[in-house]
Amino acid sequence: MTESGGVGCHINFARLEVFRATGELEERQEIGAGNIKASVGDNRLEANTSEEASLMFLFRATVKKGRKLRLTMGFTGDNGRNMEETQAFVFT
């Protein structure tokens, strides 16, 4: 993750969703701020910095061709603004 807006933030959650090829949600898992702190030591992202961390999600769903994974990260900036960033991946 890279903070490029010039405002530090705290990570509130990481959510990973698995969608069937039809677009139907199959499974959703979420890790909260407490679990992020326990896993990587802190949930803070300072202004104009980059951080790399590994988070583990356990799914029952099978990853198959055409399925989509959507990762959403939730943040609260030092300015008090709540933000979400989402990235999707399709298996080919």
C-alpha positions in Angstrom: 0.0 0.0 0.0 1.1 3.5 -0.7 -0.3 6.6 0.9 0.0 9.4 -1.7 -2.5 12.0 -0.5 -0.2 13.6 2.1 -2.4 12.5 5.0 -1.6 9.6 7.3 -4.3 7.1 8.1 -5.2 4.0 10.1 -6.3 0.8 8.4 -9.8 -0.2 9.7 -10.3 -3.4 7.7 -9.3 -5.6 4.8 -12.2 -7.4 3.1 -11.8 -10.1 0.4 -14.8 -11.3 -1.6 -15.1 -14.2 -4.0 -17.6 -14.0 -6.8 -18.8 -16.7 -9.2 -18.4 -16.2 -12.9 -22.1 -15.2 -13.0 -21.3 -12.2 -10.7 -23.0 -13.8 -7.6 -21.2 -13.3 -4.3 -20.0 -16.7 -3.1 -18.0 -15.8 0.0 -16.7 -12.8 2.0 -14.1 -12.6 4.7 -13.0 -9.6 6.6 -10.1 -8.8 8.9 -10.5 -5.9 11.4 -8.0 -3.4 12.7 -7.3 -5.5 15.8 -6.4 -8.5 13.7 -4.2 -6.4 11.4 -2.4 -5.0 14.5 -1.9 -8.5 15.8 -0.6 -9.8 12.4 1.7 -6.9 11.3 2.3 -5.0 14.5 0.4 -1.8 13.6 -2.4 -0.6 11.5 -0.9 2.9 10.8 0.2 4.2 7.4 2.1 7.4 7.6 1.7 10.2 5.1 3.7 9.7 1.8 4.9 6.2 2.7 4.6 2.7 1.4 4.0 -0.4 3.5 4.0 -4.1 2.6 2.3 -6.8 4.7 0.9 -10.3 4.3 -2.6 -11.0 5.5 -4.2 -14.5 5.5 -7.8 -15.2 4.5 -9.3 -18.7 4.8 -12.0 -19.5 2.2 -14.1 -22.5 1.5 -14.8 -21.3 -2.1 -12.9 -22.8 -4.9 -11.0 -20.5 -7.2 -11.9 -21.3 -10.8 -11.6 -19.7 -14.2 -13.9 -16.7 -14.6 -14.3 -16.1 -10.9 -13.5 -12.7 -9.4 -11.7 -11.7 -6.2 -12.3 -8.2 -4.9 -10.1 -6.7 -2.2 -11.4 -3.7 -0.3 -9.3 -1.8 2.3 -11.0 0.6 4.7 -9.1 3.6 6.2 -9.7 6.6 8.4 -7.4 9.5 7.5 -5.9 11.9 10.1 -8.4 14.4 8.8 -11.2 12.1 10.1 -12.4 11.1 6.6 -13.3 7.5 6.1 -12.2 6.0 2.8 -12.3 2.7 1.0 -10.0 1.5 -1.9 -11.0 -1.5 -4.0 -9.1 -3.7 -6.4 -10.6 -6.6 -8.4 -8.9 -9.6 -10.0 -10.5 -12.1 -12.5 -9.0 -15.6 -12.8 -8.3 -16.6 -16.4 
